[in-house]
Structure formats: structure tokens, C-alpha cells
Amino acid sequence: MNGGEIGGLIGIILMVVIVIVSLIAAVGANVVSETTITVEERIGAHGEEGRYLIVSEEGEMFTVEDNWFRMQFDASNRYVQLKEGNRYAITCTGWRVPFCSWYRNIVAVNSL
């Protein structure tokens, strides 16, 4: 194989990886789960992405961010509902994928 063929092969592999990761993210955005948490810490906006981070006393971290697949653009409103020390029934989308720094996204909040 010459340099051009190797470069082309690497490009194809990268495109396949990007497509697979995009599909996983799209499916994960529609995977819904419910759980109960007690908020330990609110971290606020994280970087330029504008996503909020929530740490639960149960040892899991969550995000609160907009969800394009659900047409839900009220992340700031959901974030301000979560107060440290309070217990909530939450609805989440997605999975926790440490390698990609993905957290479950809180899409609904109900006080207990």
C-alpha cells in the first residue's frame, strides 16, 4: 500500500467511527429511565457547552442540558429546580459512558 491508499483507508475508518458514535448518541438520547436521587452538589454551567452538572448522594453524576431529539430547550429551568440536599424523582435520557464523558441527562424533575 502506498501513502495515498493508507490515508484513504484511515479516512474511511474515521468516517465509520464518527457515524457509529453519532448513532449511539442519537439512540441514547431516546433511552429513558427513571430514578430517585438526593442532590449533593450543583456544579453549574460546564464550559462553553452550557450543560449543567448534578452530583447525587447516591454517587452518580448527571447533566441537565437541552435535548434536541425531544425538542426540549429548558435546561436552565430544570437546573434551578434542583436544590442541594433535596430528594427528587427524575426522568433521564441516555447512558453513562465514562470514556466519552457522557452522563445521563435529566429531562424531568419532581420533588419528593
N, C-alpha and C positions, 0 to 999 in steps of 0.2 A: 504494500500500500504506500502510496506517496502522500506527501503532506496535504494536498487538496482533498484526497479521499478521507484521510483521518479527520480533518477539520469538518468535512461534511457529515461524517458519522457522529462526531461529537455534537454538532448542531442538532441532528435528528434526535439523539438521545436526550439532550436538554429540552427540546420541544415536547417529547413524550413525557418527561418528568413533570414539566410545567402543567401539561394537560391533566395528568393524574392527580397532582396536588390540587388543582383547581376543582376537579370533580369531587375530591374528598371534602374540600371546604364547602362546596355547594350542598352536598348531601348532609354534611354535619350541621349546616345552618338550619336544616329542616328536621333534625333529630331532636325530639322534645322529651324532656324528663322533668320530674317534679321532686323537690326535696325540701327539707326544713333546715334552716341554718340560724345561728346566732352570729351577728356581725361583730367581729373582733376589731377590725380596722378598715377605714375607708382611705384609699390612697389618692384619690382624685384623678385628674386628667393625666394620662401617661403619654408623654412625648407629644409629637405633632399629630398623632393619630386621633386624639381626643377620646380615647376609651378610658373608662374609669375602672379601677381595680378594687375588689372587695375581698378581704380575708375573713374566713369564718372561723369560729372557735372549734369547729369540727375538723379543721386542718386543711381545708380546700380553698383555693383562690378562684375567684370568678371575675369575669369582665361584665361591665354594663356598657353596651355600645349599640349603635343603630344596627338594624337587621334589614338589609336590602331585600332579602328573599321574602320577608314577611311584611314589607312596606311599613316598617316601624321605625320612626325617626324621633323618638322621645327619650333618648338615653339619659339626658340631664334630669328629666322629670323622675325617671325611675331611680336614679342615683340619689337624689335628695330625699327620697322616701326611706332609704336605708340608714338607720341611726345606729351608732356603736352601742353594743350591749343589748339591743333588742332582738327578738326572735321573729322570723318570717317564714312563711310558706312561699317558696319561689318556683317559678317555671323557668327552665333553661333550655337553650338550644346548643347543639354542638357537643364536642368531646374535649377532654383534657389530653393534649398531645404535647408533652414536655419538650421534645426535640424541636418543635416549631413554635414554642411559647404560645400555644393555643390554650384558652381556658373556656369553660362553659360560659355562655352569655346569658345573663339574667334578663328575661323578656317580660316577666310579670312578677309583681310583689304583692303579698297580702300579709298584713300584720297579724300576729297571733296574740 
